[in-house]
């Protein structure tokens, strides 16, 4: 069957398969308008809190932990971060393949993957912060558990995010559910960074260097390792609590069976079509640069404050300022998306550019707090925007290609694959640059070359990557948001 090029098929020419007279509503939804209840949206958002809390603690503190507590050389830390991110990226198409081939169970097709991965992710996260008694193979220990965490988190996150497509046929309600999810995930990010940071702050207190006469390397205090164990336990405990709420509050809608000619794509065939779909290709390439810039900024903020400025005492407050402003600005950005469109909202990411350079040039406390606030606001839209645009891209693909169920997992898994791969390359290269600059693990004072390198990583590198990503995003036209009727018809084919 043929569809009009780049547009919505004409019902007179392209009749859709017969539809049931009434669609059976799922609990928590309004069958007349495809609306989701407040409780459903909140519970759906809560499901993403544990992964974001863990990822936030890792993003802000893992590098510092490996360098100053585990005292692994910077080259090995670069290898840990790179291999872990690559394993996460490589797991995405594998997760998409298996999820695409999975059958629907009593709890749905995607929900069993979320529930099954949860206990193993929690264990992998805890042992990632464990300090083994041996020293020669510590790098291998952290590579193993970082890869396990990233791989398991992928098998959790791909079906969890793809679940958006199976909650409701309404584009507006999907955007609303996405906003709730991202708001709760921002809250999880805040929880992870705040709780973890407040607990381990004593491990990196200034007196650690003042109480020793050694000019360089300083031994690790046993209290530091205990503080990291406590922080890891607290974050780990969020997994069972939040997943139970997700299971109780969210019901995955059944996928109505279509005719035999409308079977879903195989994963490899679908992947080949998705990466050749122009709107998807533009979305992926642009956010490769933007999200990699955010990861670099997050990873080096704590190191920058500790070793390249006099902001050590402000680290926890700066991190909290970033995350609180991100959480509070997410509903505002959702309103901007609905009012002015998604392409216009992308300009909010530009706010980060001048302030990143300002922090590197003038690393004082007042400037740092202003930069942290703007950075949080800009981060909120950079995380909300791709997940709001991706459902529109999936619908645009479905309109043009007329394929059945399973396409959404291919899109979501491949998108996460490419963004994680870009983050792996960016973090691996940037951490390796610290090794070349002469970073000393556990040292109280770093060389001037290290200070300059940290300033470049916190200012010039994110700035260039954001500008490149925005230029790519603004080229060409965005996919059209399908009408309510078209979205309902697409939903019935899934």
C-alpha positions as CSV (number, residue, x, y, z in Angstrom):
1,X,0.0,0.0,0.0
2,X,1.3,3.5,-0.8
3,X,1.2,6.6,1.3
4,X,1.4,10.2,0.2
5,X,5.1,11.3,0.3
6,X,6.1,12.7,3.6
7,X,2.5,13.2,4.7
8,X,-0.5,11.6,6.2
9,X,-2.2,8.9,4.1
10,X,-5.5,9.9,2.5
11,X,-8.2,7.7,4.1
12,X,-10.0,7.6,0.8
13,X,-7.0,6.1,-0.9
14,X,-5.4,4.3,2.0
15,X,-8.0,2.6,4.1
16,X,-6.8,1.4,7.5
17,X,-7.6,-2.1,8.7
18,X,-11.0,-2.6,10.3
19,X,-11.1,-1.2,13.9
20,X,-13.1,-2.4,16.8
21,X,-16.1,-0.3,17.7
22,X,-14.8,0.7,21.0
23,X,-11.3,0.6,22.4
24,X,-11.2,-0.9,25.9
25,X,-9.7,1.6,28.2
26,X,-6.9,0.8,30.6
27,X,-7.0,1.8,34.2
28,X,-6.0,5.4,34.7
29,X,-6.9,6.6,31.2
30,X,-9.8,8.4,29.6
31,X,-11.1,6.4,26.7
32,X,-12.8,9.4,25.1
33,X,-9.7,11.4,24.6
34,X,-6.8,9.0,25.3
35,X,-6.1,11.0,28.5
36,X,-3.9,9.6,31.3
37,X,-4.7,10.2,34.9
38,X,-2.4,12.3,37.1
39,X,-1.7,9.1,39.2
40,X,-0.6,7.2,36.1
41,X,1.7,9.9,34.9
42,X,3.3,10.3,38.4
43,X,3.8,6.6,38.8
44,X,5.3,6.3,35.3
45,X,7.7,9.1,36.2
46,X,8.7,7.5,39.5
47,X,9.8,4.4,37.7
48,X,12.7,6.3,36.2
49,X,13.9,7.8,39.5
50,X,16.3,5.0,40.6
51,X,18.3,4.8,37.4
52,X,18.6,8.6,37.3
53,X,19.7,8.8,40.9
54,X,22.4,6.2,40.3
55,X,23.5,7.7,37.0
56,X,23.6,11.2,38.6
57,X,25.9,9.9,41.4
58,X,28.1,8.2,38.8
59,X,28.2,11.3,36.6
60,X,29.3,13.7,39.3
61,X,31.3,11.5,41.6
62,X,32.6,8.3,40.0
63,X,35.6,9.9,38.3
64,X,36.6,11.6,41.6
65,X,36.1,8.3,43.5
66,X,38.3,6.4,41.1
67,X,41.0,9.0,41.0
68,X,41.2,10.1,44.7
69,X,39.7,7.2,46.7
70,X,40.4,4.1,44.6
71,X,43.6,6.0,43.4
72,X,43.6,4.5,39.9
73,X,45.9,6.2,37.4
74,X,44.1,8.6,35.1
75,X,44.8,6.4,32.0
76,X,43.0,3.5,33.7
77,X,40.1,5.7,34.8
78,X,39.8,6.8,31.1
79,X,39.6,3.1,30.2
80,X,37.0,2.4,32.8
81,X,34.7,5.2,31.6
82,X,35.2,4.5,27.9
83,X,34.7,0.7,28.1
84,X,31.7,1.2,30.4
85,X,30.0,3.6,28.1
86,X,30.8,1.5,25.0
87,X,29.3,-1.5,26.7
88,X,26.2,0.5,27.4
89,X,26.0,1.6,23.8
90,X,26.6,-1.9,22.4
91,X,23.9,-3.2,24.7
92,X,21.3,-0.9,23.2
93,X,20.8,-2.7,19.9
94,X,21.0,-6.0,21.7
95,X,18.3,-4.9,24.1
96,X,16.2,-3.6,21.2
97,X,16.6,-6.9,19.3
98,X,15.4,-9.1,22.2
99,X,12.7,-6.7,23.3
100,X,11.4,-6.5,19.7
101,X,11.2,-10.3,19.6
102,X,9.6,-10.7,23.0
103,X,6.0,-11.8,23.4
104,X,3.3,-10.1,25.4
105,X,2.8,-11.5,28.9
106,X,0.2,-10.8,31.5
107,X,2.0,-7.6,32.6
108,X,2.7,-6.5,29.0
109,X,5.5,-6.8,26.5
110,X,7.9,-4.1,27.9
111,X,7.1,-4.2,31.7
112,X,8.7,-7.6,32.4
113,X,12.0,-6.4,31.2
114,X,11.9,-3.4,33.5
115,X,11.0,-5.6,36.5
116,X,13.4,-8.4,35.7
117,X,16.5,-6.1,35.5
118,X,15.9,-4.1,38.7
119,X,17.5,-6.4,41.3
120,X,20.6,-7.0,39.2
121,X,21.1,-3.3,38.5
122,X,20.9,-2.5,42.2
123,X,23.7,-5.1,43.0
124,X,25.9,-3.9,40.2
125,X,25.6,-0.3,41.4
126,X,26.5,-1.2,45.0
127,X,29.7,-3.1,44.0
128,X,30.7,-0.2,41.7
129,X,31.5,1.8,44.9
130,X,33.1,-1.1,46.7
131,X,36.9,-0.8,47.4
132,X,38.4,-4.2,46.9
133,X,41.3,-5.3,49.2
134,X,43.7,-5.8,46.3
135,X,45.3,-2.9,44.4
136,X,46.8,-4.4,41.2
137,X,43.5,-5.4,39.6
138,X,41.3,-2.6,40.8
139,X,40.9,-1.2,37.3
140,X,39.6,-4.6,36.1
141,X,37.1,-4.7,39.1
142,X,35.6,-1.3,38.2
143,X,35.5,-2.0,34.5
144,X,33.6,-5.2,35.2
145,X,30.9,-3.7,37.5
146,X,30.7,-0.5,35.5
147,X,30.0,-2.5,32.3
148,X,27.5,-4.6,34.2
149,X,25.7,-1.6,35.5
150,X,25.6,0.1,32.2
151,X,24.4,-3.0,30.3
152,X,21.6,-3.8,32.9
153,X,20.6,-0.2,33.0
154,X,20.1,-0.2,29.3
155,X,17.9,-3.3,29.4
156,X,15.8,-1.3,32.0
157,X,15.8,2.1,30.2
158,X,15.0,1.0,26.7
159,X,11.6,-0.7,27.5
160,X,10.9,1.9,30.1
161,X,11.2,4.9,27.7
162,X,9.5,3.0,24.9
163,X,6.6,2.4,27.2
164,X,5.6,6.0,26.4
165,X,4.3,4.9,23.0
166,X,2.0,2.3,24.6
167,X,0.4,4.4,27.3
168,X,-1.9,6.5,25.0
169,X,-2.5,7.3,21.3
170,X,-2.6,11.1,22.0
171,X,0.6,13.0,21.1
172,X,-0.3,15.7,23.6
173,X,-0.7,13.1,26.4
174,X,2.5,11.4,25.4
175,X,4.3,14.7,25.6
176,X,2.7,15.3,29.0
177,X,3.7,11.8,30.2
178,X,7.3,12.5,28.9
179,X,7.3,15.8,30.9
180,X,6.2,14.0,34.0
181,X,8.8,11.3,33.5
182,X,11.6,13.8,32.9
183,X,10.5,15.9,35.9
184,X,10.6,12.8,38.2
185,X,13.9,11.7,36.6
186,X,15.3,15.2,37.3
187,X,14.1,14.8,40.9
188,X,15.9,11.4,40.9
189,X,19.0,13.1,39.6
190,X,18.7,15.7,42.4
191,X,18.2,12.9,44.9
192,X,21.2,10.9,43.8
193,X,23.6,13.8,43.6
194,X,22.4,15.4,46.8
195,X,22.2,12.3,49.0
196,X,25.4,10.8,47.6
197,X,27.3,14.1,47.7
198,X,26.2,15.0,51.2
199,X,27.2,11.6,52.5
200,X,30.7,11.5,50.9
201,X,31.6,15.1,51.3
202,X,33.6,14.2,54.4
203,X,35.8,12.0,52.3
204,X,37.1,15.0,50.3
205,X,37.2,17.6,53.1
206,X,40.1,20.2,52.9
207,X,41.6,18.9,56.2
208,X,42.6,15.8,54.3
209,X,45.5,17.7,52.8
210,X,46.1,20.1,55.7
211,X,46.7,17.3,58.2
212,X,49.6,15.8,56.2
213,X,53.1,17.0,55.4
214,X,53.3,15.0,52.2
215,X,53.3,17.4,49.2
216,X,51.8,15.0,46.7
217,X,50.1,11.7,47.3
218,X,47.8,11.3,50.4
219,X,46.7,7.9,51.8
220,X,43.0,7.0,51.7
221,X,41.1,7.2,55.0
222,X,39.0,4.2,56.0
223,X,36.2,6.6,56.8
224,X,36.2,7.6,53.1
225,X,35.4,4.1,51.9
226,X,32.7,3.7,54.6
227,X,31.0,6.9,53.5
228,X,30.9,5.7,49.9
229,X,29.4,2.3,51.1
230,X,26.7,4.2,52.9
231,X,25.9,6.4,49.9
232,X,25.7,3.4,47.6
233,X,23.3,1.6,50.0
234,X,21.0,4.6,50.2
235,X,20.7,4.9,46.4
236,X,20.4,1.2,45.9
237,X,17.4,1.1,48.2
238,X,15.4,3.4,45.8
239,X,15.2,0.6,43.2
240,X,12.6,-1.7,44.9
241,X,10.5,1.2,46.2
242,X,10.1,3.0,43.0
243,X,9.6,-0.1,40.8
244,X,6.8,-1.3,43.0
245,X,5.0,2.1,42.5
246,X,5.6,1.8,38.8
247,X,4.0,-1.7,38.7
248,X,1.0,-0.6,40.8
249,X,0.3,2.7,39.0
250,X,1.0,2.0,35.3
251,X,-0.7,-0.6,33.0
252,X,0.8,-1.2,29.6
253,X,-2.0,-1.1,27.0
254,X,-2.5,-4.2,24.9
255,X,-1.4,-4.2,21.3
256,X,-4.5,-4.9,19.1
257,X,-3.7,-7.5,16.5
258,X,-3.7,-6.4,12.9
259,X,-3.9,-8.3,9.7
260,X,-1.1,-10.7,8.6
261,X,0.2,-8.2,6.1
262,X,0.9,-5.7,8.8
263,X,3.4,-7.7,10.9
264,X,6.1,-5.9,12.7
265,X,9.6,-5.5,11.2
266,X,12.5,-7.7,12.1
267,X,15.0,-5.8,14.2
268,X,17.8,-5.6,11.6
269,X,15.4,-4.6,8.8
270,X,13.8,-2.0,11.1
271,X,17.3,-0.7,12.1
272,X,18.3,-0.3,8.5
273,X,15.1,1.8,7.8
274,X,15.3,3.9,10.9
275,X,18.9,5.1,10.4
276,X,17.9,6.1,6.8
277,X,14.9,8.1,8.0
278,X,16.0,11.8,7.6
279,X,14.1,13.3,10.7
280,X,15.5,10.6,12.9
281,X,19.0,10.9,11.5
282,X,19.0,14.7,12.1
283,X,17.7,14.2,15.6
284,X,20.3,11.7,16.5
285,X,23.3,13.5,15.1
286,X,22.4,16.8,16.7
287,X,21.9,15.3,20.1
288,X,25.1,13.3,19.8
289,X,27.0,16.5,20.3
290,X,24.6,18.2,22.7
291,X,24.3,15.3,25.2
292,X,28.0,14.5,25.0
293,X,28.7,18.2,25.9
294,X,26.4,17.8,29.0
295,X,28.1,14.6,30.1
296,X,31.6,16.3,29.8
297,X,30.3,19.3,31.8
298,X,28.9,17.0,34.5
299,X,31.9,14.8,34.8
300,X,34.4,17.6,35.2
301,X,32.5,20.1,37.3
302,X,33.5,18.5,40.6
303,X,37.1,18.0,39.5
304,X,37.3,21.6,38.3
305,X,36.0,22.9,41.6
306,X,38.4,20.7,43.5
307,X,41.6,21.1,41.6
308,X,41.3,24.2,39.3
309,X,39.6,26.8,41.4
310,X,39.0,27.8,45.0
311,X,35.4,26.4,45.0
312,X,36.0,23.2,46.9
313,X,33.7,24.3,49.8
314,X,30.9,25.1,47.3
315,X,30.8,21.8,45.4
316,X,27.7,20.3,47.0
317,X,25.8,23.6,46.8
318,X,26.7,24.1,43.1
319,X,25.6,20.6,42.2
320,X,22.3,21.1,44.1
321,X,21.8,24.5,42.4
322,X,22.2,22.8,38.9
323,X,19.7,20.0,39.8
324,X,17.1,22.2,41.6
325,X,17.0,24.6,38.7
326,X,16.7,21.7,36.2
327,X,13.8,20.2,38.2
328,X,11.9,23.5,38.6
329,X,12.4,24.6,35.0
330,X,11.2,21.3,33.4
331,X,7.4,22.2,33.7
332,X,8.2,25.6,32.3
333,X,10.0,24.1,29.3
334,X,7.0,21.7,28.8
335,X,4.8,24.8,28.5
336,X,7.2,26.5,26.1
337,X,7.2,23.3,24.0
338,X,3.4,23.3,23.8
339,X,3.1,27.1,23.3
340,X,6.0,27.9,20.9
341,X,7.0,24.6,19.4
342,X,9.9,22.2,19.9
343,X,12.3,23.9,17.5
344,X,12.0,27.2,19.2
345,X,12.6,25.6,22.6
346,X,16.0,24.3,21.3
347,X,17.4,27.8,21.6
348,X,17.2,27.5,25.4
349,X,20.2,25.2,25.1
350,X,22.3,28.1,23.8
351,X,22.1,29.8,27.3
352,X,24.7,27.3,28.5
353,X,27.4,28.5,26.0
354,X,28.4,32.0,27.3
355,X,28.2,30.9,30.9
356,X,30.4,27.8,30.5
357,X,33.1,30.1,29.1
358,X,32.5,32.6,31.9
359,X,33.0,30.0,34.6
360,X,36.3,28.8,33.1
361,X,37.5,32.4,32.8
362,X,36.3,33.8,36.2
363,X,36.0,30.8,38.6
364,X,34.6,32.8,41.6
365,X,31.8,31.8,43.9
366,X,29.1,34.3,42.7
367,X,29.8,33.5,39.1
368,X,29.8,29.8,39.8
369,X,26.3,30.0,41.3
370,X,24.9,32.0,38.4
371,X,26.4,29.6,35.9
372,X,25.1,26.6,37.8
373,X,21.5,28.0,37.8
374,X,21.7,28.7,34.0
375,X,23.3,25.3,33.4
376,X,20.5,23.6,35.1
377,X,17.8,25.4,33.1
378,X,19.6,24.6,29.9
379,X,20.1,21.0,30.8
380,X,16.4,20.6,31.5
381,X,15.4,21.5,27.9
382,X,18.3,19.5,26.4
383,X,17.0,16.4,28.1
384,X,13.3,17.1,27.6
385,X,13.5,18.0,23.9
386,X,14.8,14.8,22.3
387,X,12.4,12.6,24.2
388,X,9.5,14.9,23.2
389,X,10.6,14.8,19.5
390,X,11.3,11.1,19.3
391,X,7.6,10.0,19.4
392,X,6.8,12.4,16.6
393,X,9.7,10.9,14.6
394,X,8.3,7.4,15.2
395,X,4.8,8.5,14.1
396,X,6.2,10.1,11.0
397,X,8.0,6.9,10.2
398,X,4.9,4.8,10.8
399,X,2.8,7.1,8.5
400,X,5.3,6.7,5.7
401,X,6.2,3.0,6.0
402,X,3.0,1.4,7.5
403,X,4.7,-1.1,9.8
404,X,3.3,-2.8,12.8
405,X,4.4,-3.3,16.4
406,X,7.9,-3.2,17.7
407,X,9.2,-0.2,15.7
408,X,9.2,2.1,18.8
409,X,11.8,-0.2,20.6
410,X,14.0,0.0,17.5
411,X,13.9,3.8,17.5
412,X,14.5,4.2,21.3
413,X,17.3,1.6,21.6
414,X,19.2,2.9,18.6
415,X,18.8,6.5,19.7
416,X,20.2,5.6,23.2
417,X,23.0,3.6,21.5
418,X,24.3,6.5,19.4
419,X,24.1,9.0,22.3
420,X,25.9,6.7,24.7
421,X,28.6,6.0,22.1
422,X,29.2,9.7,21.6
423,X,29.4,10.1,25.4
424,X,31.9,7.2,25.7
425,X,34.2,8.8,23.1
426,X,33.9,12.3,24.6
427,X,34.6,11.1,28.2
428,X,37.3,8.7,27.2
429,X,39.3,11.2,25.2
430,X,38.8,14.0,27.8
431,X,39.9,11.8,30.7
432,X,42.9,10.6,28.7
433,X,43.8,14.3,28.3
434,X,44.3,14.5,32.1
435,X,46.8,11.7,31.9
436,X,48.8,13.6,29.2
437,X,48.6,16.8,31.3
438,X,50.2,15.0,34.3
439,X,47.2,14.4,36.7
440,X,48.4,12.7,39.9
441,X,45.9,10.4,41.6
442,X,45.4,11.3,45.2
443,X,47.5,14.5,45.0
444,X,46.4,17.6,47.0
445,X,47.7,20.0,44.4
446,X,47.8,19.4,40.6
447,X,50.2,20.8,38.0
448,X,49.4,24.0,36.1
449,X,48.9,22.0,32.9
450,X,46.1,20.0,34.7
451,X,44.4,23.2,35.8
452,X,44.4,24.5,32.2
453,X,43.1,21.2,30.8
454,X,40.2,21.2,33.3
455,X,39.3,24.8,32.3
456,X,39.2,23.8,28.6
457,X,37.1,20.7,29.4
458,X,34.6,22.8,31.4
459,X,34.4,25.7,28.9
460,X,35.6,25.4,25.4
461,X,34.8,21.7,24.7
462,X,31.1,21.8,25.7
463,X,30.6,25.2,24.0
464,X,31.9,23.9,20.6
465,X,29.8,20.6,20.8
466,X,26.6,22.5,21.7
467,X,26.9,24.9,18.9
468,X,27.6,22.1,16.3
469,X,24.6,20.1,17.6
470,X,22.2,23.1,17.4
471,X,23.3,24.0,13.9
472,X,22.5,20.5,12.7
473,X,19.1,20.4,14.6
474,X,18.0,23.7,12.9
475,X,18.8,22.5,9.4
476,X,15.7,21.4,7.4
477,X,12.1,20.9,8.6
478,X,10.9,19.1,11.7
479,X,8.5,16.1,11.4
480,X,4.9,17.1,11.6
481,X,2.9,16.2,14.8
482,X,0.2,13.8,13.7
483,X,-3.5,14.6,14.4
484,X,-5.5,12.9,17.1
485,X,-7.3,10.7,14.6
486,X,-4.0,9.6,12.9
487,X,-2.4,8.9,16.2
488,X,-5.3,6.7,17.2
489,X,-5.1,4.8,14.0
490,X,-1.3,4.3,14.4
491,X,-1.9,3.1,18.0
492,X,-4.3,0.5,16.8
493,X,-1.6,-0.8,14.4
494,X,0.9,-1.2,17.2
